[in-house]
Amino acid sequence: MAGPFLRRLGAWVGGFDAGLANRRLRGFRPARAHVNALLAAAGPDMNARARYLVRNNGYAQGALDSWAANTVGTGVKPSSLIAAPARKAALQRLWQDWTDEADAEGVTDFYGLQRRIAREFFLTGECFVRLRARRPGDGLTVPLQLQCLPSEMLPIGRTEVLGGGRAIRQGIEFDAVGRRVAYHFHRRHPGDPTEPGLAGETVRVPAEDVLHIVDPVESGQLRGVSRFAPAIVKLFLLDQYDDAELDRKKVAAMYAMFITSNDPDAAPLEGELGDQVAPGQIVRLDPGEDMKVADPADSGATYEPFQYRTLLQVSAALGIPYAHLSQDMVKANYSNARTALMEFRRRVEAFQHSVLVYQLCRPVWARFTDLAVLTGAVGLPGYERRRRDYLACEWLPPKWQWVDPLKDIRAEIEEIGAGLKSRSQAIGERGYDAEEVDRQIAADRKREGRLGLDFRRSAQGPSAPATQDGARADEEDDEDDDGRAADRDAGRRAEP
């Protein structure tokens, strides 16, 4: 009784317009069900529609490719933090060799799997990765491979009570305290009849061998929500509208004339009224009808603005910049392109850190290192006692391309010179390991010295004083460098 009374009181007092059932919101009655219930009812259809759009709609395909290219690119790669250089180098080499063997299907490497997982995540909001141990006789660098399983492989409709406090919810088995203990996968994809047998069969896989890549949008959410969810309707209807406009333009480009004859026995000209209208076609009609010229309605100047505004809404729904979604660079300039990229990159970095690295890269690295030590592929003394130290690793995403290379690099040099960031941080942001870069630079300098080469150019450092005296000092340094270079050149010319 208190509920209806409080609602009537709220309507009389006022308060939040969003909670009132007035004229504007009378038909706005969203479901109060939890997201798990909504996904159980709508998830399979929503995922199927997202896949259909990616296969048949250029904007959807472009958005998916843009997401995968920016989140993964050539791969999010590890840089071990082991202090001993030799042990670190040995582990990194072993990892590099294993990445080519990581895919259980044998069609790509570990970084290709990352890209596939990013695509599946964008399509259905989730992806499953099974960690599959292999036999020593299989000849792998480390006896481990990864198997990607799409969302459809875990039956979202499977929910049952198992007893002893255990239960299966949407294909995931939980123990009495709510921990995930297993996943019940289909043995074959339910929509793939090309694989004979095993239809409807499921297999229980322990949770420690499964990585569930998902980014829950609500507390307690079990399964993923497609990133296409808020854009599916607009993309589908926009595609239909675009097709209708193409057909209208095709008909409008055909000049057709209809002529009346007073002789009902006159033979008709080539082509009948019911035939498809062709360019320049003349059709003889029955007596009593007037001559008409085909004049389809024109959309006028509304087509492009309508397309632009609709694609802006789709862009916002997908979280993809408009230029990336549409490949329309006409409306882009330096300022708005940079602003859009900065916002997009913040979203991508959040996904890389909290989802891709945390849920995929770290567990794979840990399982890889464990098996590498157990099989003797790498030697890490005291591993059981110092496992946390040996597993310490920094994951480096691919570097972002500069929007304005000269300005951006100068700004970064000044940050390093002012002590606002380190060289290691700057190199890491580019997707490289600082120690490896330093080793390469040292090797280059050694080789240049041995060959009598010097490709270094003197430049004003970020911490040099921006004064006239400082500029004069820099000029003198340049002159000294030029003099030393000239002396070296003269010496080389004097040599036999």
N, C-alpha and C positions, 0 to 999 in steps of 0.2 A: 504493500500500500504506500510505503514511503517513496518508492521510485516514481510513480505517476504524479504524486503530489509535488515532489521536488522539480520534476520537469515542468509542470504547470507554473510553479513558482518562478522557475528560471525564465520561462517565456514571458511572464508578467513583469518581472523585474528588469529583464534585458540581459546585459552581460556580454558574452561572446556571440557575435553574429554567426560565427562558423558552427555553433551548436544549436541554433534555432531552426525551427521548421517553418520559416516564413515563406512567402510567395516565391522568392528566388531560389530557395533551397528545398522546396517541398519534394521535388523528385530526386534529390540527392541523398540516397540511402545506401552507403557502402556497406559491404559485409563486415561483420564484427569478428569473423573467424580468425584464428591464428594463421600465420603464413604457412605453417605445415599443412593445415587443412586445405588452404587455397592451392598449394602446390600439388597436393594429392589429386585434386579435382582438375586443375588446369595445366599442370606442368608438362605432361606428355604432348598435348596439343600445341602448347606454346613453343616447345622445343622443335617440334616438327615444322611449325610455321617459320621459325627462325632459320632452320636449315633450308627450307624451300626458298626463302628470300635470298639467302646467300648464293644459292645455285642459279637463281633466275633474275636477280635484281643487281644492277651494277653498283648502285649506291651502297647496298648492304655488303657486297663483296669488297668494295673499296674500304669501307669502315673496318671490316674484319682484318684485311691485310694491313691497314694502317696501324691498328692496335698491336698486332703481332710483331710488325717490324719495329715499332717504337718500344715495346716492352722487352723484347728479347733480342731482336736484330741478329747479330752473329753469335749471341750467347752471353749469359751471365756467368762469369768465370771465376774460379776460386784462386785465392792467394793465401797459402798457408802461413800462419804466424809462428811456426816453429822457429826457435831462436838459432838452432844449429844449422848453418847454411847447407852443409852436405846432406843432412837428413831431409831438410825442406826440399832441396833440389831433387832428391831421389823420389820423394812422395809426389811432387808435381809432375815428374816425368812419367811415373807409373799412372797417374790420373790421366795424363794426356793420351797415353797408349790405350787406356781402358775406354775413354769416351767414344772411340770408334767401334767398340764392341757392345755398347750399352743397350742398344735397341734390341729387344727380343725378336722383333720382326725382321731385323737386319736391313732396314731401308734408309736409316739415317744415323746420326751420332747423337750424343747426349744433348747437344745444343739444338739439334733439330727436334728432339723430343720436347725441349723447352718451348719451342715455337708452336709445336702441335698442341701442347697443353694450354698455352696462352690462347690459341684459337678456340679450343673446346670450352675453355672458361668463359670466353666472350659469348659464345653461342648458347651455352646451356647453363652458365653460372657455376659449373663444377667440372672436374675431371678426376678420374681415379688412376693411380699408378700402383701397379703391383710389383713388389720387390721379389724377384725370382732368383733363388739360389741355384747355382749350377754345379755339376760334378767336376772334380778336378780334371777328369779325363776329357772334358770338353775343349780344353786348350785355350781358355780365356786368360787374359792378363790377371784378372781377379774374377773368381767364380760368382758373378752377379750380373743380372740383366734386368731391364725395366720393361714392363708391359703397360701401355696406355689403354685404358678402358673408358669409353664414353659414358655419359650419364645413363643412357638407356640400358646399359648392362646391369645396373642395380635396380631391381624392380621396386618402384616407388609405392606400389600398391600392396606390398607384402608387409603386413602388420599382424603380429600374433603374440600371445603370451606363452612362454616356454616353461614356466614354473621355477620355483626357487628364487623368485624376484627377477629373473631374466625375462627379457622381451625383445622382439624384433619390431623396430619402428622404421617404416619406409625402407626396408632392406638392410638396416643396420642393427646389429645385435648389441644390446646393452646388458651389463650385469646389474646386481641389486643396488649398487651405489651410483648408477648412471654412467659408468665408464664404457667406452666402445671396446668390445672384445672381438667382434668378427663382422664380416660383410658377406652377404649371401648373393653372389653374382649369378647371372645366367651363364650357362656353359657356352652359349652362342648368342649372337646378337638377335633379339626377337624379331627384327625386321629384315633379316638376311636369310632368305630361303635357299641361297646358293650353297650353304654349308649343310650337308645332309646330316640327319640325326640330331640328337641332343636337344630337340625342340622342347622348351618348357622346363628343362632340367636346370637346377641351381647347384652351386658348390659353395661351401662355407670356407672362407679364407680368414685366418687370424688377423686381427687388427694391426699387429706389429709388422705385417707384411704388406700393408696397404696404406698409401698416402691419399688422403681425400683433399684435393685442392679446391677450396671453396672460400668465399668471402661473405659470411652471413650478414644480412641487412637488418635482422631483428634478433633479439635475444631468444635463445632456444631453437633457432632455425636449424633444421637437419640437412636439407638439400638446397642446392643452388637455384638462383633465379637468373634467367637469361638476361644479358645486358640489352637484348633487343626488345624486352617486354614492353617498355613504354613507347616504342617506335614502330612496332609491327603493324598496327592499324594504319598509321599514316603512310608508311612505306608501301603497303599493299594498295591502298586507295590511290595514292599518288601514281603508282605504276599503272593502274587502270585508267586514270585520267590522262596520263601521257599517251597510252595506247590509243585512247579515243581521239586525242588531238592529232595523232599521226594519221589515223584513218580519215578524219575530217579534212586534213590538209591534202591527202591523196585524192579525195573526191573533188575538193575545190580546185585542184590543178587540172581536172578534166573538163574541157569545154564541151558541153553536150547540148543539142538542140532537138526539139520535138516538133514535127510538122504535121498539120491536118490535111487530109485529102478528101475531095468531094466524091471521088470514085471509090466506093467500098470494095470493088473488085481489083483495085490496083495492087500489084504485087508489092509487098513491103521491101524496103531497102534492107541491106545486110544488117543484121542485128535485130533482136526483138526487145520489147520494153522490159521483159523480165530478165533479159541478160544483164550481165555486169556492164555498167557504163564504162566506155573506153574513150580515150582522148579523140576528139573530132567526130564522134559517132553521131549519126542522124537516124532517128527512129520515126517511122510513119505511124500515125495514130488513127483511131477511128474518127469518122466525121462528127463534127459538133464540138470537138475539143480544140482549144487554142494552142498556139505555139508557146512554148516555155523554154527558158534557158536556165540550166542548173545554176543556182546561186546559194551554195551552203553558207550558213551563218559563220561569221569570223569571230574569233575570240578577242581580236583587237590587241590592245596594249596590256591586257590583264594577264596573259599567259606567263611571261617571265617574272613579274613581281610575285604572282601566286606561287610559282615554283620556288623562287628564292626564299620566301617566308616559310613555306612548308619545309624546305630543306634545312632552314635554320632551326626549326623546332625538332626535326629529326636529329640534327647535329647536337643540340642540347640534350636530347634524350639519350643518345649513345655516348656522350662525353667525348666526341671526336670533333676537332676543329672543322668549321665549314669548308675551308679550302682542302683539307685532307679528304673529307667525305665526297665533295663534288668535283674536285680537281679544277675548280673555278678560281683562277688567280687574278681575274679582271678587277675584282673589288678589293684585292689585297694591297696593302702598302707596308712599308717597313714597320711602322708603329703598331698597327693592329695585328700584323702577322707575329711580331715579337710578343705582344701581350697574349695572344691566343696560344702560342707555343709555350710560354712560361706556365700558364695555367694547366695546359695539357700535360706538360712534363712533371708538374707537381703530382698530378693524379697518377701518372705512370710510375713515378718513384715510390709513391705510397703502396701501389700494388706490388712492385718489385720487392720492397723490403718486407711488408707484412704478410704477403701471400706466397709469392714465387720463391723467395729465399727461405723464409721461415718454414713453409710447409713442404717444399720440394728439395731445395738445394742442400740445406743442412742435414736432413735425415739421410739423403743419398750419400753425402760425404761421410757421415758417421758410419753407415753400413759398409761403404766401400773401404774405409780405413780399417774397420774391425776385421773384415775378411782378408784384407791385404796383410795384416799382422798375423792373423791365425794361419794363413797359408804360407807364410814366410816370404811373400813377394817383396816386402820391405821390412827393414829392421828398425824398430823403435824401442830401445831399451826401457824397461820399466813401464810398459804401455798400460798395463792394468792399473797401476798406481797413479800414473800421470795422464790418464786418458783425456781428461778435460783440456790439459795443456796441448796435447798432440792434435786434438780436434779443432782447436782455435783456428779460425779461418775467416778471411774477409772476402766477400763476394762482390765482384766488380762488374757492373752492367756496362754495356757498350757506351762509348762516349757520345755525347750529343754533338751534332754538327753546329758550328757557329752560325748565328744569324748575321753578325757583322764581325768577321774574323779579326780584323785589325783592332777594333775598339775592344772587343771582348778579351783578346789576349793581353793587350796593354793593361786593362783593368785587373786582370788576374796577376800580372807581374807586379803591379803596385800593391795588391793585397799581400802577396808573398813578402815583398820588401818591407811592408809596414808591420809584418808579424801577425796579420789577421788570419793567415792560413799557412800551412807548410807545403813544401814541394811534394812531399809524399801524398798529402791530401789532394793537391792539384793533379798529380799524376794518376791517383786512384780514381778521381772523377772522370778521367778520360778512359777508364777501363783497363789500365795497365798496372803492373806491379812496380813500385818505386825501386826496389832492390834490383830487379831485372833490368829496368831502364838504366840505372846507374852502372851496372855491369857492362851493358852494351855501350854506353858512352865511354867508359874507361877503355874498353876494347878498341873502340873507334879511335880514341886519342892515341893509344899505343900504336895502332897500325899506321895512323897518319904520321906519327913521329918517325916510325921505321922507314916510311916511304918519302919522308920529307914534304908532307902535305899539311896544309892548315886551312880548314874551311871555316874556322871561327871568325866572326866579325865583331869588332869592338862596338859596344852600344852603351848608351847611358843607362845605368842601373836604376831601379825604382827608388832606391834610397839616396841617389845623388842629389845634391842641393840644386834647386832650380834657380840659381843665381847666375849673374854674369860671370863671376869668378869661376863658378862650377862649370859653366858652359865652356869657358876658356880652358879650364883644366882638361875637360873631355876632349876638346879639339887637340890639345897638346898630346894627350894619350893616343889619339887617332894618328897624329903625325909620327909618334914614336913607333906605333905598330906598323905604319906604312914603311918607315925607315928600316925596321927590322926585317920586314918582308922583302924590301928591295935588297938588303944585304944578303939575305938567303938566296934570292934569285941570282944575284951577281956571283955568289960563291958557287952555285950549281953550274952557271954558265962557264966559270973558270975551270971546273973539273974536267979532266980528260974524258 
